[in-house]
Amino acid sequence: MSFSNYKSISAVLQEFQITYREADFIVETKFNIPEYFKHDLQIVMREGIVDNSEFAICENLIYPVLKEIWKSYCSKLTLWSHQSLIYNDNLSGFPEYILAKRSPLGKVIFDKPYLLLVEAKQDKFDEGWGQCLAEMVAFQNLNDNEELLVFGIVSNGKIWQFGKLTAETFTKNITFYSFQNLDQLFAVVNYIFQQCESQLGAQVIV
């Protein structure tokens, strides 16, 4: 069964016996957005068709943010787009974006630990979280370290929601973030990237 067959977060929680909680765990970490990015975004938002499909949302609203922040972490982390992810017959598919350790063998190697998953949905956030959490469970098993924090993002491009999985507990951040407040959104995503980077090479994650 592919990740897309999970249509609700409750289905994943029950199948894998994961405890659900809500809490604000994000600490906004300032990121200086380049002026060229803001200028380009203004043109795209004014003239482009940015959200008529999940592909459009990915290309116009999600990937540009991820890519801009990833450039500050690219020596240690690799940002994958629509990379095949397979744990077993029940947990497989193609997440929109994956942030993983950059392999010492080169950028073309899909190496663990896998740290962040991003799913795009057209306003179907519960379905998006069902799919994203299933992918996070696959990450946790592939990493072979349930104490490692695995992060998830579900977004329709305009609203961004965040969660984390550690051991048998999934925590969904209470606060949602808006594409309209770009400085805050960048600060939040930067925090997630920072947390992912800090886990590389760690033996025990608390």
C-alpha positions, 0 to 999 in steps of 0.5 A, spaced: 500 500 500 502 506 498 503 512 502 497 516 498 492 510 501 492 513 508 487 518 508 487 520 515 492 521 520 487 517 525 488 511 521 496 512 521 496 513 529 491 507 530 495 502 525 502 504 528 500 505 535 502 512 535 500 517 540 498 524 538 499 530 541 499 538 540 504 543 542 508 549 539 515 546 539 518 551 533 523 556 535 523 561 530 530 562 527 531 569 523 533 568 516 535 574 511 530 573 505 534 576 499 531 581 495 531 578 489 527 572 492 522 577 494 522 581 487 521 574 483 515 572 488 511 578 487 511 577 479 509 570 480 504 571 485 501 577 481 502 574 474 502 566 475 497 561 476 500 558 482 495 553 486 491 550 480 494 543 482 499 540 487 504 540 482 503 548 481 503 549 489 510 545 489 513 549 484 511 556 485 510 556 493 513 550 496 520 549 493 522 556 492 522 557 500 525 550 501 531 551 496 532 558 498 533 556 505 537 549 503 542 553 500 545 555 507 545 547 509 547 544 502 554 542 505 551 537 509 544 536 507 541 534 500 534 536 498 530 531 494 524 532 489 519 526 488 524 521 490 522 514 491 521 512 498 520 504 500 520 501 506 516 495 505 509 493 501 505 498 506 510 504 506 512 506 499 511 512 494 514 518 492 514 524 497 514 531 494 520 533 498 525 529 502 531 532 506 536 527 508 544 527 510 548 529 504 552 522 502 560 523 503 560 519 496 556 524 493 550 528 491 547 523 487 547 518 493 540 517 497 543 517 504 540 516 511 538 519 516 532 521 512 530 528 516 524 532 513 518 530 509 514 535 505 507 534 502 503 538 498 495 538 498 490 542 496 486 544 502 486 537 504 490 537 511 487 531 514 489 527 508 495 530 507 497 529 514 495 521 514 500 521 508 506 525 511 505 521 518 506 514 514 512 517 510 515 519 517 514 512 520 517 509 514 523 514 515 523 512 522 524 505 520 529 506 515 533 510 520 533 505 525 533 510 530 526 511 533 529 517 538 531 521 532 527 526 530 523 526 524 520 532 521 514 533 517 510 539 513 504 539 510 502 545 506 497 548 500 502 553 499 499 558 503 498 555 509 504 551 512 503 546 518 508 542 522 509 536 526 515 531 528 515 524 530 520 521 535 519 514 538 512 513 538 509 520 539 507 525 534 507 532 535 503 537 531 505 544 532 499 548 534 500 554 530 500 554 523 504 559 518 502 563 512 505 565 506 503 572 507 508 573 513 514 571 509 519 573 514 516 568 519 515 563 515 522 563 513 524 563 520 520 557 522 522 553 516 530 555 517 529 552 524 526 545 522 533 545 517 537 547 523 534 542 527 535 537 522 543 539 521 544 538 528 542 531 528 547 529 523 552 525 527 549 525 534 549 518 537 543 519 542 538 524 540 534 527 546 
